[in-house]
Amino acid sequence: MPLSCLRHVFFVSSTRVYGQQTDDWLDENTPASPSDFGGLRLQEAETLLNTLDIPHTILRLSGIYGPGRTRLLQLARSPQTWPSNNSWTNRIHRDDAAAFIASCVIKADKGESLESLYLVTDSQPTSQHEVLRWLAVKQGLSMEKVPVPPVAGGKRLSNRRMLETGFRLRYPDYQAGYGQLLA
């Protein structure tokens, strides 16, 4: 099939292309700077797509959680296995990610304009230990004697462009999303 037959291409990528370790806010205007093999391959695919003369949108998803994706819920139960560093983390509930992708497909189908890149993440970057502590307490564990290291590394991602499309998150932060999973 010739590329000219494609009306709009969507590429689901990852915020893994941002290998930066910073307290600064990153957005769609921040240059990708992958620091690992997976991030480099994703950046290669994005670059290739950007060279093609076809309408496209790259969707960089942050850490996906939800039904069937409960790694952090399990990790929270074992504080002795938590990472020694406490970095920034960004999350997106599976249902919100799917709903945003669907809303973009509908906009493209209607001929509405889309940006070529969106960060698909919730509205609350949080330290990893804060998320783990909250999950542990919600699962009945005492966190009184578990030390909290200072936040160092990771990144904070802005979802401003995604929200400017009119999209509304069902789970705007990890507490809303994980709260629903724990209910």
Secondary structure as the mmCIF struct_conf table of DSSP 4:
data_model
#
loop_
_struct_conf.conf_type_id
_struct_conf.id
_struct_conf.beg_label_comp_id
_struct_conf.beg_label_asym_id
_struct_conf.beg_label_seq_id
_struct_conf.end_label_comp_id
_struct_conf.end_label_asym_id
_struct_conf.end_label_seq_id
HELX_RH_3T_P HELX_RH_3T_P1 LEU A 3 CYS A 5
BEND BEND1 ARG A 7 ARG A 7
STRN STRN1 VAL A 9 SER A 14
HELX_RH_3T_P HELX_RH_3T_P2 THR A 15 VAL A 17
STRN STRN2 TYR A 18 TYR A 18
BEND BEND2 ASP A 23 ASP A 24
STRN STRN3 TRP A 25 LEU A 26
TURN_TY1_P TURN_TY1_P1 GLU A 28 ASN A 29
BEND BEND3 THR A 30 THR A 30
HELX_LH_PP_P HELX_LH_PP_P1 PRO A 31 ALA A 32
STRN STRN4 SER A 33 SER A 33
BEND BEND4 ASP A 36 ASP A 36
HELX_RH_AL_P HELX_RH_AL_P1 PHE A 37 THR A 51
BEND BEND5 LEU A 52 ILE A 54
STRN STRN5 HIS A 56 LEU A 61
STRN STRN6 GLY A 63 TYR A 65
STRN STRN7 GLY A 66 GLY A 66
TURN_TY1_P TURN_TY1_P2 PRO A 67 GLY A 68
STRN STRN8 ARG A 69 ARG A 69
HELX_RH_AL_P HELX_RH_AL_P2 ARG A 71 ALA A 76
TURN_TY1_P TURN_TY1_P3 ARG A 77 ARG A 77
HELX_RH_3T_P HELX_RH_3T_P3 PRO A 79 THR A 81
BEND BEND6 TRP A 82 TRP A 82
BEND BEND7 SER A 84 ASN A 85
STRN STRN9 ASN A 86 ASN A 86
STRN STRN10 TRP A 88 THR A 89
STRN STRN11 ARG A 91 HIS A 93
HELX_RH_AL_P HELX_RH_AL_P3 ARG A 94 ASP A 109
TURN_TY1_P TURN_TY1_P4 LYS A 110 GLY A 111
BEND BEND8 SER A 116 SER A 116
STRN STRN12 LEU A 117 VAL A 120
BEND BEND9 SER A 123 SER A 123
STRN STRN13 THR A 126 SER A 127
HELX_RH_AL_P HELX_RH_AL_P4 GLN A 128 LYS A 138
TURN_TY1_P TURN_TY1_P5 GLN A 139 GLY A 140
TURN_TY1_P TURN_TY1_P6 GLU A 144 LYS A 145
HELX_LH_PP_P HELX_LH_PP_P2 PRO A 149 PRO A 150
STRN STRN14 VAL A 151 VAL A 151
BEND BEND10 GLY A 153 GLY A 153
STRN STRN15 ARG A 156 LEU A 157
HELX_RH_AL_P HELX_RH_AL_P5 ARG A 160 GLU A 164
TURN_TY1_P TURN_TY1_P7 THR A 165 GLY A 166
BEND BEND11 ARG A 170 TYR A 171
BEND BEND12 ASP A 173 ASP A 173
HELX_RH_AL_P HELX_RH_AL_P6 TYR A 174 LEU A 182
#
